Amino acid sequence: MMLRSKRRDARAITYHYDVSNEFYALFLDPRMVYTCAYYRRPDGDLARAQEDKLDLVCRKLRLEPGDRLLDIGCGWGSLVLWAAERYGVRAHGVTLSAAQAEYAQAAIRRAGLDGRATVELRDYRDLPPDLRFDKIAAVGVIEHIGPRHLPAYFARVHDFLTPGGMFLSHGITQEKFNRRSSAIRFLERYVFPNAELDDVGHTVDTLERARFEILDVEGLRLHYARTCRQWAERLIANHEPARALVGERTYRIWVSYLAASSMGFAKGWTGLYQVVGMRPDPAVVGGAPPTREAVYAPERSPALARVS
């Protein structure tokens, strides 16, 4: 079991994410989304699939104009930008990567979203405890928390939410009785030095113990298999500039990591789940039951229609 501290977590994030923005740009989509895409078509384009994923997250959180959104582990700011521009929310992102924070802040300025979107270099645990948000997203964060620390993590998220507020956790999982393998040891040593995978059953149970009502659980495993395969293909196609940026050793590690990840998701050795929970509001009793139409029929989404 891994020891955890803010300093150790920050070093691990820096090791993985501060390779260089230019290196990630060689294989990510133009919005620099480094999480599982959502392919509405089996042969879908990576860039469109990542936009569809961003919109899927927004629809699952039922974002409305004026909502206060917190994006924990916001990466290069893609969700913050998407939600602020297309859903009219006030979006705030935090990341432990200095390179990501600088990139996101520049992207916000270029988009003219100052005042509606912000990104800062900060551990979510260092946010002022009196802050409150209507919606919280954590896309690709739970892998860096570890099963032992989930209760404290979910409790902090619960405290940040207003009553009736919603939380979406999107993350990689492992089989419940998974054994450690050479592939896992390779990833821990060379790619994700602080990664620990949970199983989805334990994640959901811990969310409920943190007083969340579970609204939705969706597996996107095969979407991540395709995402990682496309990342690997794009990195291999850019092998010369990649080697020039990071050297032969790092290039080979990353190609191996992306290819192995694609195989792991395809075979079911690892999974990917989006779990949506709500902080119950004791003042609200009954009301109109929501449906999934707005989530899974995006052609009915005004936000998506505006950018089509």
N, C-alpha and C positions, 0 to 999 in steps of 0.2 A: 504494500500500500504506500502510495507516494505522500511525502510530506508536502504541505502547502503553505505558502506565504505570499504576500503581495509581491515581494521582491523576486521570489522564484518564478511566480506566474509571469511577471513582466519580462524577465530574462527569457523565458520559454517563448513568449509571443514575439519578442524581438528576434530570436533565433530563427523562427519560422517565417515571419511576415516581413521582416526588414531585409530580405535578400536583395531586393531593389524593386521599385515600382516598374522599372523598365523590363525586368525579367518577367514579372507577372503579366505585363501587357502583351507579351509574346504569345500567351496561350489563353488568356481570359477574353471575355467579350468586351466590346467598347465601354461598357459601364463598369468594368472591373468587379464583377460579381463572383466571389470565390466560394460559392455554396451550390448545392444541388439545383439544377434548372428544372423547369416543368414543361415537358414536351406535350403540347396539345395534339401534335402530329408525330407519329412514330419516327419519321425521317426529318424532324424539325431542325431548323437552324438554331445554333447556340445562342446567338444574340436575341432572337425573338423568344426563345424558351426562357432565357433569364428575365426578360421583361414580363413574360407571363407569370414567372415565379414571384417577382416583386408584386405584381398585381394580385396574385392569389393570396399572398400574405396580408395585403391591405384589405382584401375583401373578407378574409376570415376574421380579421380584427374589427370588421364593420366600421372602418374609419369614416368619420364625418368631419366636415369643415369645422375648424376650431378645436378639434381634439388635440390634447397634448400627448405626443407619442415619444416614448423613450426606446431607442435602439441600442441594446447592450451588445458590445462587440460589433460595432457598426461597420468594420472593414473600411473600404474606400468611400463609404458614404452613399452607396447606390440606393438603399431603401430610404434613407433620410431624404434624399433628393426626390425620389419618385413619389413618396407620400406627401411631401410638402407641395410639390408642383401640381400633382394630379388630384389630390384629395383635400387640399386646403388645410392641412393640419400644421400645428407647430411641432416640428420634429427636432429631437435632440439626440445625438449619437455620442457614445463614448467608446474609445478603443485604447489598448495598451501599446499600440504600434505608432511610433512617431512618424514613420513614413506614411502610414495610412492617414493619420490625422492631418498632416500637411497637405496631402493630395485632396482629401475631402474638403478641407477649408477652401482651397483654391477652386474646386469644382462648384462649391456653393456660390462663391463670388462671381464666377463666370456665368452661372445660371440666373444671377440677380435675385437670389433667395435669402440674402442677408436679412435677419430678423424673423424669418419663418423657418429656417433650418440652421442648425449649429452642430458642430462636431468638436469634441475636445479630447485631449490626451489625458485620460483619467481612468482609474479603476472604479467600476460601478460601486464598489464598497465604500468609496470615498465621496460619493455624492451626498449632499446635505440630507440628513434624515427626514427633514420636513418637506422635501419635494414630493409632489403628487402628480401622477399621470393618469390619463384616461385609458391608454393602451400601452402595452409594452411588448416589444419583439426581441427575441434572442435567437438569431439565426446562425447556427454553427458555433454555439457557445458551450453547450452542455458537455461536449467532449473534453473541454478544458477545466471543468469543475470537479468531476470525479464523484462516484456514487456516495462516498462517505460524507461529502460536503454539500450534497443536494438539499438536505433539510434547511441549513442556514441560508443557502442561496435562494430557495423558493420562499422562505420566510421574508427575506429582504425584498424580493419582488412583490410579494403580497402587501407589504407595508407601503411600497411606493404607489400602489394602485388606489384609486378612489373606489368606493363601494360601487359595484356594478362594472368595474373596469375589467378589461380582458388582457390575457397574456398568451402569446404564442411562442412555444419552444420548438425549434427545428434543429434536429441533431442526429448524429450517427449513433447507432446502437450495435450491440453484439447479441448473439444467441445467449439465452439464459444460462446454459451450462457449457459455455464456450471455454475451450482450453487454450492456454497461451501457446502461440506458435512462433516459428522463426520469423514469419512475416510481421507479427505484432512486435517482436523484439527489434526487428529492423526499423520499423516506423518509430518506435520509442527512442531509439538511439540516434537516428539520422534525420528524422523529419519532424515529429511531434514529441519533444522531450517530456512534456507533462500531460500527454493525452491519457485518459482513462475512459473506457466505454462502459455504459450502463445497459441493462436490458430494459425494454420499453415497459414491461410490467412493473418493475421497481420504480421507474420514473413516474408513471401514473399514480402508483400507490403513494409515493412521497409527495406528489402534488396534492393529493387528497388530504394527506396528513397535515399539509400546510394550509388547509382550509380553502382550497380551490374547488369549485365545481367544474368537473370535466365536461366540456361541450363537444369536443371533436378529437378523434385520433385518426390520422391517415398515414399509410405507409407509401413512401415514394422511392423504394429501393431501386427499381429498374430505371427510374429517372436518373438516379445518381450513377448507375452503371454507364449509361450513355453519356452523361456529363463528363465523367472522368475519361472515358474513351476519347471524346472529342478534345478534351484538354491535352491528352497525351499526343494525339495526332497533330494538333496545332503546335505543340512544343517541338516534336520531331521535325515538322516542316520548317521550323525556325531554328534548327540546330546550330547553324553558324553564329548568328547573333547571340544565342543563348550561351554558347561556350565562351564567346568573347566577354560576356557580362559576368558570368559566375564560375567559369572554368569547367574542365572536363568532368571532374569528380562530382561536383554539385549537379551538373546537367544530367549525368547518368543516374544519380540518386533520384532526381525528380522524375525522370522518365520511368524508372522502375516503380516508384511510388504511385504514380498516376495509373500505370498499366495494371499493377497489382490491385489497386483500389477498385478499378473497373471490374476486374475479375471477381473480387470479393463480393461486390454488390450483385453481380450477375449470378453468382452461385448461391447467394443467400447467406454467406458467412458473416456479413455485416448488413445492417439495415439502416433505413433513414425514415424517421417519423416526424410529422408535425403534430403537436399536441396543443390544443387550445383550452385554456381554463379561464374561469371568471371568479373574481372576488365577489361573493354574494352581497347584495344590498338588502339588508333586513327591512328597509322602508318600502321596498317594492314587492308586492304580492300579486301573482297572476300576471296578466298582460297578454298581448298577442304572441303566440308561439312563433319563433323564427323558422324559416325554411332554409334549405341549402341552395335555392335557385340563384340567389345573388352571387354565391360562391362558384358554382359549377356551370353557370350559363353566362360567361363574361360578356357575351354579345349584348346582354341586357344591362351591363354596367356602364353608366354614363361616363365614368372616368376613362375606361378603356376606349369607348367610342370617341372621346375627344382626341386620342393620340393615334387612332388607326389611320 
